[in-house]
Amino acid sequence: MQPEGRRDNGPLDLVQALLDSPPPAPKVSEIGRVAEVGAGIAIVTGLARALADELLEFASGIRGIVFDVEPGRLGVVLLGPSEVVVPGEEVSRTGRVVSVPVGPALLGRVVDALGRPLDGKGPVDAVILRPVEAEAPGILSRSAVERPLASGLKVIDAAVPVGLGQRELIVGDRQTGKTSIAVDTILNQKDTGVICVYCAIGQRGDAVAKVIGALGAGGMTGQTVVLVAGDEDAPGLSYIAPYAAMTVAEAFAARGGDVLVVMDDLTHHAHSYREVSLLLRRPPGREAFPGDIFYVHARLLERAGQFARSAGGGSITALPIVETQAENLSAYIPTNLISITDGQIYLSPRVVRKNQFPAVDLGVSVSRVGGKAQSRAFREVAGNLRVTLSQFEELEEFARFGTRLDQATRARLTRGAAVRAALRQPERDPMPAVAQLAVLIAAMEGVLDGMDAAAVAAAGAAIRKAMRSDDQGLAARIAANEPLSDEDRARIVETARRAAGPGGPAAGGQKGGDDGANA
């Protein structure tokens, strides 16, 4: 029953309550207009409160990043085709920066620079968004690089080692095998727990498809995130792609995981940044690149490293790739990246012409950090590798003139040829550490002296197979960073001699090999 003296007027009371309630707070939104449109950029007016790096939404559905903030106008980099944007179109602010989805849901997926799926497997089931721009961890959040990242390639793991948390540049001319080294390194992370992020920047679709196929054939699809900004995409997407890849990696590293990031390649990234900068009328500097191109790459690669326990304890290993022209290592972008990274793996077309793959030029390649993370077994075996090869190359040039050589010099040439042939390795065939050490020890000890390249390859395969069945705990000791004992070396040499078969060196060849080893 209603209380006496009170009547229920129903809808009238509801209307009166609404009239008596405080009014909602006004919502103010800024709407701008497109003044000009260029190839990948737009000039926007009317957004006086927009912030640098803010994400804008165009009426056509395209998004853009505020690049230049000037009185009365904004320079915007478009993250989609500029053909659909027209002058006079409305533009609104979003109040946030560019972000990408992160997390385990991305594993096994192929996405674009904004995290949108490209593989036809449906939407990415990720609920966490992270800004693509982030401040690099400080000194107190980092720790020393002390653990190796095995590439599975003899020439790299022995002579140019990479550590977890290192930034190692892969540099060389076109068609020298830069991407192959990066893909083989990813394939070698199978069963190691290392998460891999492959970022293709400005690559052709068929080239990216080959990489995805290789990852699938090697069983690494479920452990890898592939992020693609193709050559047909807007330059703005190519610009943010490596930052998005680093953001994805940071999410895994924050959980204490180890992540390998391949950026293929930063030459295209620099070209994309130069393109949008010149279209926005930024003043060009050296080789027409804007003056902040160094900072663009430095703030990206500084986000990699081995992090302290207080920062999650994970690591991000960066393998940026850069292309040179006519072996010009002193060009602007390669010079910048060499000064930013912790070493470089240089692939030389001169080595390619000798049919030596991987085409790593050990005279120019260097690792400034990875040697501290290299296992003691590799350090002992590979200690004289550079010296042996450099002496061999000098003698090889000298011998081309037809000079009469003494027996010791001929022995050094024979040993050097065997060592160089032993460093050859086919694509998509990374080797475990035990097999690498066995082949290298066999070459350095003269087991492969006198063999041609085909015989060395066959002997190496036989040695690899023999070591697989006659390990005797050697792999565990190498993983535990224990040195090789004299008994281990003797057993490896004996196993290699048996595996090499009758094609091995005779007694005289062994004597010459000893002379070469002591040179």
Solvent accessible surface area in square Angstrom, and as a share of the most:
residue,aa,sasa,rsa
1,M,240,1.07
2,Q,103,0.46
3,P,83,0.52
4,E,180,0.81
5,G,86,0.82
6,R,171,0.62
7,R,201,0.73
8,D,99,0.51
9,N,72,0.37
10,G,34,0.32
11,P,103,0.65
12,L,124,0.62
13,D,68,0.35
14,L,116,0.58
15,V,78,0.45
16,Q,96,0.42
17,A,56,0.44
18,L,118,0.59
19,L,130,0.65
20,D,101,0.53
21,S,56,0.36
22,P,115,0.72
23,P,119,0.75
24,P,124,0.78
25,A,91,0.71
26,P,123,0.77
27,K,188,0.80
28,V,130,0.75
29,S,81,0.52
30,E,32,0.14
31,I,86,0.44
32,G,1,0.01
33,R,121,0.44
34,V,4,0.02
35,A,51,0.39
36,E,86,0.39
37,V,50,0.28
38,G,23,0.22
39,A,62,0.48
40,G,3,0.03
41,I,9,0.05
42,A,0,0.00
43,I,4,0.02
44,V,0,0.00
45,T,48,0.28
46,G,56,0.54
47,L,6,0.03
48,A,100,0.78
49,R,169,0.62
50,A,7,0.05
51,L,117,0.58
52,A,66,0.51
53,D,65,0.34
54,E,4,0.02
55,L,4,0.02
56,L,0,0.00
57,E,54,0.24
58,F,4,0.02
59,A,76,0.59
60,S,51,0.33
61,G,50,0.48
62,I,25,0.13
63,R,91,0.33
64,G,0,0.00
65,I,9,0.05
66,V,0,0.00
67,F,24,0.10
68,D,18,0.10
69,V,84,0.48
70,E,72,0.32
71,P,137,0.86
72,G,65,0.62
73,R,63,0.23
74,L,8,0.04
75,G,0,0.00
76,V,0,0.00
77,V,0,0.00
78,L,0,0.00
79,L,5,0.02
80,G,6,0.06
81,P,74,0.47
82,S,18,0.12
83,E,143,0.64
84,V,73,0.42
85,V,6,0.04
86,V,84,0.48
87,P,92,0.58
88,G,40,0.38
89,E,18,0.08
90,E,75,0.34
91,V,0,0.00
92,S,35,0.23
93,R,72,0.26
94,T,39,0.23
95,G,61,0.58
96,R,115,0.42
97,V,58,0.33
98,V,5,0.03
99,S,30,0.19
100,V,1,0.01
101,P,17,0.11
102,V,6,0.03
103,G,5,0.05
104,P,69,0.43
105,A,36,0.28
106,L,1,0.00
107,L,49,0.24
108,G,14,0.14
109,R,26,0.10
110,V,21,0.12
111,V,1,0.01
112,D,10,0.05
113,A,0,0.00
114,L,22,0.11
115,G,8,0.07
116,R,119,0.44
117,P,51,0.32
118,L,96,0.48
119,D,42,0.22
120,G,79,0.76
121,K,128,0.54
122,G,32,0.31
123,P,116,0.73
124,V,23,0.13
125,D,121,0.63
126,A,25,0.19
127,V,140,0.81
128,I,87,0.44
129,L,115,0.57
130,R,79,0.29
131,P,63,0.39
132,V,6,0.04
133,E,61,0.27
134,A,48,0.38
135,E,163,0.73
136,A,32,0.25
137,P,40,0.25
138,G,43,0.41
139,I,147,0.75
140,L,168,0.84
141,S,33,0.21
142,R,57,0.21
143,S,57,0.37
144,A,67,0.52
145,V,22,0.13
146,E,126,0.56
147,R,95,0.35
148,P,72,0.45
149,L,5,0.03
150,A,50,0.39
151,S,4,0.02
152,G,0,0.00
153,L,2,0.01
154,K,8,0.03
155,V,6,0.03
156,I,3,0.01
157,D,11,0.06
158,A,5,0.04
159,A,13,0.10
160,V,0,0.00
161,P,13,0.08
162,V,9,0.05
163,G,0,0.00
164,L,13,0.06
165,G,5,0.05
166,Q,0,0.00
167,R,36,0.13
168,E,0,0.00
169,L,0,0.00
170,I,0,0.00
171,V,0,0.00
172,G,0,0.00
173,D,18,0.09
174,R,148,0.54
175,Q,148,0.66
176,T,3,0.02
177,G,25,0.24
178,K,18,0.08
179,T,43,0.25
180,S,19,0.13
181,I,7,0.03
182,A,0,0.00
183,V,0,0.00
184,D,5,0.02
185,T,4,0.02
186,I,0,0.00
187,L,16,0.08
188,N,31,0.16
189,Q,4,0.02
190,K,98,0.41
191,D,132,0.68
192,T,78,0.45
193,G,55,0.53
194,V,9,0.05
195,I,27,0.14
196,C,0,0.00
197,V,0,0.00
198,Y,3,0.01
199,C,0,0.00
200,A,0,0.00
201,I,0,0.00
202,G,12,0.12
203,Q,30,0.13
204,R,130,0.47
205,G,52,0.50
206,D,75,0.39
207,A,29,0.22
208,V,11,0.06
209,A,60,0.46
210,K,146,0.62
211,V,8,0.04
212,I,55,0.28
213,G,44,0.42
214,A,17,0.13
215,L,3,0.01
216,G,43,0.41
217,A,96,0.75
218,G,24,0.23
219,G,44,0.43
220,M,0,0.00
221,T,53,0.31
222,G,56,0.54
223,Q,33,0.15
224,T,2,0.01
225,V,0,0.00
226,V,7,0.04
227,L,1,0.01
228,V,18,0.10
229,A,1,0.01
230,G,4,0.04
231,D,85,0.44
232,E,134,0.60
233,D,50,0.26
234,A,14,0.11
235,P,21,0.13
236,G,0,0.00
237,L,11,0.06
238,S,5,0.03
239,Y,12,0.04
240,I,4,0.02
241,A,0,0.00
242,P,0,0.00
243,Y,2,0.01
244,A,0,0.00
245,A,0,0.00
246,M,0,0.00
247,T,1,0.01
248,V,2,0.01
249,A,0,0.00
250,E,24,0.11
251,A,10,0.08
252,F,16,0.06
253,A,3,0.02
254,A,54,0.42
255,R,156,0.57
256,G,37,0.35
257,G,26,0.25
258,D,25,0.13
259,V,0,0.00
260,L,0,0.00
261,V,0,0.00
262,V,0,0.00
263,M,0,0.00
264,D,5,0.03
265,D,6,0.03
266,L,0,0.00
267,T,17,0.10
268,H,64,0.28
269,H,0,0.00
270,A,0,0.00
271,H,74,0.33
272,S,13,0.09
273,Y,4,0.01
274,R,64,0.23
275,E,77,0.34
276,V,0,0.00
277,S,0,0.00
278,L,72,0.36
279,L,63,0.31
280,L,5,0.03
281,R,174,0.64
282,R,55,0.20
283,P,111,0.70
284,P,83,0.52
285,G,43,0.42
286,R,128,0.47
287,E,93,0.42
288,A,40,0.31
289,F,7,0.03
290,P,4,0.03
291,G,65,0.63
292,D,52,0.27
293,I,0,0.00
294,F,90,0.38
295,Y,130,0.49
296,V,1,0.01
297,H,0,0.00
298,A,18,0.14
299,R,53,0.19
300,L,0,0.00
301,L,0,0.00
302,E,71,0.32
303,R,1,0.01
304,A,1,0.01
305,G,5,0.05
306,Q,21,0.09
307,F,12,0.05
308,A,22,0.17
309,R,227,0.83
310,S,107,0.69
311,A,40,0.31
312,G,31,0.30
313,G,26,0.25
314,G,0,0.00
315,S,0,0.00
316,I,0,0.00
317,T,0,0.00
318,A,0,0.00
319,L,4,0.02
320,P,0,0.00
321,I,1,0.00
322,V,0,0.00
323,E,35,0.16
324,T,5,0.03
325,Q,143,0.63
326,A,96,0.74
327,E,57,0.26
328,N,67,0.34
329,L,41,0.20
330,S,80,0.52
331,A,22,0.17
332,Y,31,0.12
333,I,10,0.05
334,P,6,0.04
335,T,58,0.33
336,N,14,0.07
337,L,0,0.00
338,I,34,0.17
339,S,79,0.51
340,I,14,0.07
341,T,7,0.04
342,D,23,0.12
343,G,0,0.00
344,Q,15,0.07
345,I,3,0.01
346,Y,6,0.02
347,L,0,0.00
348,S,0,0.00
349,P,24,0.15
350,R,109,0.40
351,V,22,0.13
352,V,37,0.21
353,R,171,0.63
354,K,95,0.40
355,N,98,0.50
356,Q,13,0.06
357,F,85,0.35
358,P,19,0.12
359,A,0,0.00
360,V,11,0.06
361,D,21,0.11
362,L,20,0.10
363,G,75,0.72
364,V,55,0.32
365,S,3,0.02
366,V,56,0.32
367,S,21,0.14
368,R,120,0.44
369,V,35,0.20
370,G,0,0.00
371,G,33,0.31
372,K,162,0.69
373,A,4,0.03
374,Q,15,0.06
375,S,13,0.08
376,R,110,0.40
377,A,0,0.00
378,F,13,0.06
379,R,110,0.40
380,E,84,0.38
381,V,10,0.06
382,A,12,0.09
383,G,51,0.49
384,N,96,0.49
385,L,2,0.01
386,R,84,0.31
387,V,75,0.43
388,T,23,0.13
389,L,13,0.06
390,S,52,0.34
391,Q,65,0.29
392,F,7,0.03
393,E,81,0.36
394,E,125,0.56
395,L,36,0.18
396,E,46,0.21
397,E,87,0.39
398,F,104,0.43
399,A,30,0.23
400,R,181,0.66
401,F,171,0.71
402,G,66,0.64
403,T,61,0.35
404,R,230,0.84
405,L,31,0.15
406,D,89,0.46
407,Q,104,0.46
408,A,39,0.30
409,T,20,0.12
410,R,126,0.46
411,A,9,0.07
412,R,91,0.33
413,L,31,0.16
414,T,51,0.30
415,R,3,0.01
416,G,0,0.00
417,A,45,0.35
418,A,3,0.02
419,V,0,0.00
420,R,45,0.17
421,A,16,0.13
422,A,4,0.03
423,L,7,0.03
424,R,76,0.28
425,Q,10,0.04
426,P,88,0.56
427,E,108,0.49
428,R,91,0.33
429,D,47,0.25
430,P,27,0.17
431,M,12,0.05
432,P,79,0.50
433,A,34,0.27
434,V,12,0.07
435,A,3,0.02
436,Q,2,0.01
437,L,0,0.00
438,A,0,0.00
439,V,5,0.03
440,L,2,0.01
441,I,0,0.00
442,A,0,0.00
443,A,0,0.00
444,M,27,0.12
445,E,60,0.27
446,G,0,0.00
447,V,1,0.00
448,L,0,0.00
449,D,6,0.03
450,G,69,0.67
451,M,28,0.13
452,D,94,0.48
453,A,46,0.35
454,A,77,0.60
455,A,39,0.30
456,V,3,0.02
457,A,69,0.53
458,A,66,0.51
459,A,6,0.04
460,G,12,0.12
461,A,62,0.48
462,A,35,0.27
463,I,0,0.00
464,R,48,0.18
465,K,141,0.60
466,A,26,0.20
467,M,8,0.03
468,R,162,0.59
469,S,98,0.64
470,D,34,0.18
471,D,39,0.20
472,Q,113,0.50
473,G,36,0.35
474,L,1,0.00
475,A,43,0.34
476,A,70,0.54
477,R,71,0.26
478,I,11,0.05
479,A,91,0.71
480,A,64,0.49
481,N,72,0.37
482,E,73,0.33
483,P,51,0.32
484,L,15,0.07
485,S,47,0.30
486,D,118,0.61
487,E,121,0.54
488,D,9,0.05
489,R,66,0.24
490,A,62,0.48
491,R,64,0.23
492,I,2,0.01
493,V,25,0.14
494,E,85,0.38
495,T,3,0.02
496,A,0,0.00
497,R,85,0.31
498,R,148,0.54
499,A,27,0.21
500,A,17,0.13
501,G,31,0.30
502,P,148,0.93
503,G,50,0.48
504,G,24,0.23
505,P,29,0.19
506,A,76,0.59
507,A,90,0.70
508,G,52,0.50
509,G,33,0.31
510,Q,42,0.18
511,K,124,0.53
512,G,8,0.08
513,G,1,0.01
514,D,64,0.33
515,D,51,0.27
516,G,8,0.07
517,A,55,0.42
518,N,129,0.66
519,A,46,0.36
